[in-house]
Amino acid sequence: MKLVLAIVQDDDALDLIEELNDKGFRVTKLATTGGFLKSGNTTLMIGVEEKEVKNLINVIEDVCKRRKEMVPTSTPNTIGTNSGMYVPYPIEVEVGGATIFVLDVDQFYKV
């Protein structure tokens, strides 16, 4: 048996959970926060037999596509002044996709 941890963007989480349930996978959802954009992420815990891991990863790949987004950021404007004023400007970043960990499970109990 394997434990799959899939970290996905919140925007993809509900669609992914629905698709996984439709395919017969049972999912536990944990709300998490990412470090880079400090945006909401969802960590999914899915227990599967080893022969089902590839099918599971295929579903995740189909739903969680990488995409580009414009994200506001700010930088100090110190030209000619020491005011430390921040001027927001957008930058393009790649979001989406998934980070997937596949772990061996020595024992599994359902009580």
N, C-alpha and C positions, 0 to 999 in steps of 0.2 A: 504494500500500500504506500501511496505517496501523499504528502501534504503540499499543495500548491498555494503559494502566497502570491497574489497578483495585486500590484499597486497601480491604480488607474486614476485618471483625473475624474473629479466629481461629475463633469459634464457627460462622461461616458458610462458612469457606474450603473445607473438605472437601466439603460438599454442592455448593458452587458449582463446584469443579473437576470433580467427577463429572458434573454437569449439562452443563458446557461440553464435556467430552470426549464425552458422549453425543450432543451436537449437532454434533460434528465439529471443534470448536475445539481447537487445541494450546496448552497453557498452560505457562509457566515460573513456578514459585512461589518467592518470596523471603520469608523471615521478617523482619518489621520490628516496631518498637515505637512505639506512639502516644505523643504528648506529654501529652494532657489527663488521661487516666486511667492512663497508664503501663501500659496493657494491651497484650497481644500482638495484633498485626495481621499480615495477610498481604498482600503486594503481588504481584499477578499481572501478568505481561507476556504479552500476546497479540498476535500479528501477524495481521492480517486484511486482506482486500481492502476497499476503501472501501465497496462495496455491502453488505458484511456487518456494518458497524459498528452499525447500528440493531438488527439481530437480536441481536448480542452484548450490547448495552446492555439490551435487553429481558430476556434471560436473567439478567443480573446483578440487575436490578430485581425479577424474580420470586423470586429466592432470598434476596437480602440485604434483608430488611425491617427498618425501624426499629422499635424497641421500647423500653419503659421498664424500667429496672433500679434496684434500690436498691443503692447503693455505700457502704461504710463510709468515713467521713472522721473527722477529729479537729480539735478546736479547743482552744486553751489555756483552762484554767479558772483565771482569776486573780482571781476574786471573793473579796475578803477575805484573799488569801494571795499570796505571791510564789513559790509552789512551781513554777509553770510546768507543772502537771499537765495532761495532755491527756485529754479525755473524748471517746470515739468516739461518733458518731451517724450514722445513715444519711441519705443524700440521694438523691432520685430524679433520674436522668439518662437521657437518650435515647442509646441505643447502636444499633449495626447500620447498615444502609444501606451505601453505598459512595461513595468519592471516585474519580472516573473522569477520566483524562486521555487525550485522543486526539491523537496526534502524527503528523505526516507522516514517512514514511520515504523518503529519497532513494535509498538503495541497500540491497539485501538479499542476503546471501550465505549459503549453507548449504554448509559444507565438511566 
